[in-house]
Amino acid sequence: MKRRGFLAVLGAGFVAGCNKFADSDAGSKLLGAAEKWHKNAHEFLMDRKALAPEFPRSAISPFFRGNGSVDPQNGDYPAQAEAGFADWRLEVRGLVEHPLSLSLENIRKLPQRTQVTRHDCVEGWSAIGEWTGPQLSLLLDTAKLRPEAKYIVFRCADNLNGQDYYESVDLIDAYHPQTIVAHELNGEPLPIRNGAPLRMRIERQLGYKHAKYLTAIEAVASLDDIAGGKGGYWEDRAGYQWYAGI
């Protein structure tokens, strides 16, 4: 089994088998140490600025499945979807000098990157798709990060089990050239099941890091006071690793 697929299956099995252990004090400490070791090992063994593999269009999967939320029914999302997302706004906020509020038309007019990459889910499945959108670095540079900003948090429109979905990355992944705000899949506007109208592509990490239904990009100094403090919806609720590098 190739390394990316192996890590996805291993991660799913680990989470499924260890939830009770993770809830204990000893388990929490051990998993926290393992998380730090995993991140440090990646930084030592791998160039985090290296590109994820890209593929020819002939390799695109015939169907790119949705996962997690596939049709949010909370808030104004249904009305936004019914209107074709004509009034959708993406905010860039937090520790920035120049907060932004962008329409989909604004985003489409920015310089675009198109990449054909493989999406690896922690549940063990993969699919290849062509994604198009501006690089996140362009938005961050336009907003101008303040010096104390250390992480980028992605806010989402979908709500699962009473908690809004969110994710986060550090500045290395935020400024990776393949980290984009995607609005197209395979040359067409994103389907709702895949995160319409905007989703993140964090190509060097597992699929749960690729936040869908994106409403805001927020620069912060720390993740400690956000939701459960572990940097993401599944990290808070199920012990997934915050750094899901593959």
C-alpha positions in Angstrom: 0.0 0.0 0.0 1.3 3.4 -0.9 2.4 5.6 2.0 -0.5 8.2 1.7 -3.1 5.5 1.6 -1.4 3.6 4.5 -1.4 6.7 6.7 -5.1 7.3 5.9 -6.1 3.8 6.9 -3.8 3.8 9.9 -5.3 7.1 11.1 -8.9 5.8 10.8 -8.1 2.6 12.7 -6.2 4.4 15.4 -9.1 6.9 16.0 -11.7 4.2 15.9 -9.8 2.0 18.4 -8.5 4.5 20.8 -11.3 7.0 21.6 -11.9 5.6 25.2 -8.1 5.7 25.9 -7.9 9.2 24.4 -10.5 10.4 26.9 -8.3 9.4 29.9 -5.6 11.7 31.4 -2.9 9.3 30.5 -4.3 8.9 27.0 -4.6 12.6 26.4 -0.9 13.2 27.4 0.3 10.3 25.3 -1.6 11.3 22.2 -0.4 14.9 22.7 3.2 13.7 22.8 2.6 11.6 19.7 1.1 14.5 17.9 4.2 16.6 18.6 6.5 13.8 17.6 4.5 13.3 14.4 4.8 16.9 13.4 8.5 17.2 14.3 9.2 14.0 12.4 7.6 15.4 9.3 9.6 18.6 9.6 12.8 16.6 10.1 12.3 14.0 7.4 10.3 15.9 4.8 10.5 19.2 3.0 7.1 20.7 3.9 7.4 23.1 1.0 7.7 20.3 -1.5 4.8 19.9 -3.9 2.2 17.1 -3.6 2.1 14.9 -6.7 0.0 16.3 -9.6 -1.6 14.2 -12.3 -2.8 14.5 -15.9 -6.4 15.3 -16.5 -6.8 11.7 -17.8 -6.4 10.5 -14.3 -9.4 12.4 -12.9 -11.8 10.1 -11.0 -15.2 9.6 -12.7 -17.0 10.6 -9.5 -15.6 12.7 -6.6 -17.7 11.7 -3.6 -18.7 14.0 -0.8 -17.9 13.3 2.8 -19.0 14.7 6.2 -21.5 17.5 5.4 -22.9 17.1 1.9 -25.8 19.5 2.0 -25.8 21.9 5.0 -29.3 22.9 6.2 -28.3 25.3 9.0 -28.3 29.1 8.9 -28.8 30.8 5.6 -26.9 28.2 3.6 -30.1 26.7 2.0 -31.2 30.2 0.8 -27.7 31.0 -0.4 -27.6 27.8 -2.4 -31.1 28.4 -3.8 -29.8 31.8 -5.0 -26.7 30.4 -6.7 -24.5 31.9 -3.9 -24.9 35.3 -5.5 -24.5 37.1 -2.2 -21.8 34.8 -0.7 -19.0 36.7 1.0 -15.6 35.4 2.1 -14.0 37.4 4.9 -10.3 37.6 5.6 -10.0 38.9 9.1 -8.3 38.6 12.5 -4.7 39.6 12.9 -4.5 41.4 9.5 -3.9 45.1 8.7 -6.5 45.2 5.9 -9.6 43.0 6.5 -11.2 41.8 3.3 -14.8 40.9 2.3 -14.8 39.2 -1.1 -17.6 38.2 -3.4 -17.3 35.1 -5.6 -16.8 37.4 -8.6 -13.9 39.1 -6.7 -12.3 35.6 -6.2 -12.8 34.5 -9.8 -11.0 37.7 -11.0 -7.9 37.0 -9.0 -4.9 35.1 -10.5 -5.9 31.4 -10.5 -4.0 28.2 -9.9 -5.3 24.9 -11.4 -4.0 21.6 -10.0 -4.9 17.9 -10.5 -4.3 16.2 -7.2 -5.3 13.2 -5.1 -7.6 13.7 -2.1 -6.8 11.1 0.7 -9.5 10.6 3.3 -8.7 9.4 6.8 -11.4 6.8 6.2 -9.2 5.1 3.6 -10.6 6.2 0.2 -9.0 8.5 -2.4 -10.1 10.4 -5.5 -8.3 12.6 -8.0 -9.8 15.9 -9.1 -8.9 19.1 -10.8 -9.2 22.1 -8.5 -9.1 25.8 -9.5 -8.8 28.9 -7.3 -6.5 31.6 -6.0 -3.6 30.7 -3.8 -4.3 31.4 -0.1 -1.0 33.3 0.1 -2.4 35.9 -2.3 -5.3 36.7 0.0 -3.1 36.8 3.1 -0.5 39.1 1.4 -3.3 41.4 0.3 -4.8 41.5 3.8 -1.2 41.8 5.3 -0.7 39.6 8.3 0.4 41.2 11.5 3.6 39.9 13.0 1.9 38.1 15.9 -0.2 35.9 13.5 0.9 32.3 13.7 -2.0 30.2 12.4 -4.8 30.5 9.9 -8.3 29.3 10.9 -10.9 28.4 8.3 -14.5 29.1 9.3 -17.3 27.2 7.6 -21.1 27.4 7.1 -21.8 23.8 8.0 -22.8 22.8 11.5 -22.3 19.2 12.8 -23.8 18.0 16.1 -24.3 21.6 17.3 -20.7 22.8 16.4 -19.6 24.8 13.5 -17.0 23.1 11.4 -13.6 24.7 11.4 -10.0 23.8 10.6 -6.6 25.5 10.8 -3.0 25.3 9.5 0.3 27.0 10.4 1.9 29.6 8.1 4.0 27.0 6.3 0.9 25.2 4.9 -0.9 28.5 4.5 1.8 29.8 2.2 2.4 26.5 0.4 1.9 27.1 -3.4 -0.7 24.3 -3.7 -2.9 25.7 -0.8 -5.8 27.3 -2.7 -9.3 28.6 -2.1 -11.0 26.4 -4.7 -14.3 27.4 -6.4 -14.1 24.9 -9.3 -13.9 21.1 -9.5 -13.0 19.6 -12.8 -13.7 22.9 -14.6 -17.2 23.4 -13.2 -18.4 25.3 -10.1 -18.0 23.3 -7.0 -21.0 20.9 -6.3 -22.7 21.3 -3.0 -21.6 17.9 -1.8 -18.0 19.0 -2.4 -18.2 22.3 -0.5 -19.8 24.9 -2.7 -19.2 27.7 -3.3 -15.7 27.7 -1.7 -13.4 25.2 0.0 -9.8 24.9 1.0 -7.3 22.6 -0.7 -4.4 21.8 1.6 -2.7 19.3 -0.7 -0.1 18.1 1.7 -2.6 17.0 4.4 -5.5 14.5 4.8 -9.0 15.4 3.6 -10.5 16.6 6.9 -8.1 19.6 6.8 -9.7 20.7 3.5 -12.5 22.9 5.0 -15.7 23.1 2.9 -18.4 25.8 2.7 -15.8 28.4 3.5 -17.1 31.7 5.0 -14.0 33.2 6.6 -10.2 33.0 6.8 -9.0 34.2 10.2 -5.4 34.9 11.3 -4.7 34.2 14.9 -1.8 34.0 17.4 -3.0 30.8 19.1 -5.5 28.0 18.7 -6.0 27.5 22.5 -9.2 29.5 22.9 -10.9 28.4 19.7 -13.7 25.8 20.2 -12.0 22.8 21.9 -8.6 24.3 21.5 -7.1 21.5 19.3 -7.3 23.3 16.0 -10.2 21.6 14.2 -13.6 20.1 14.5 -12.5 16.4 14.4 -9.4 17.2 16.4 -11.6 18.5 19.2 -14.2 15.8 19.0 -12.4 12.6 18.0 -8.8 13.0 18.7 -7.7 13.4 15.1 -4.2 14.8 14.7 -4.0 18.5 14.1 -1.0 18.0 11.8 -2.3 15.5 9.2 0.7 15.7 6.8 1.0 13.0 4.1 
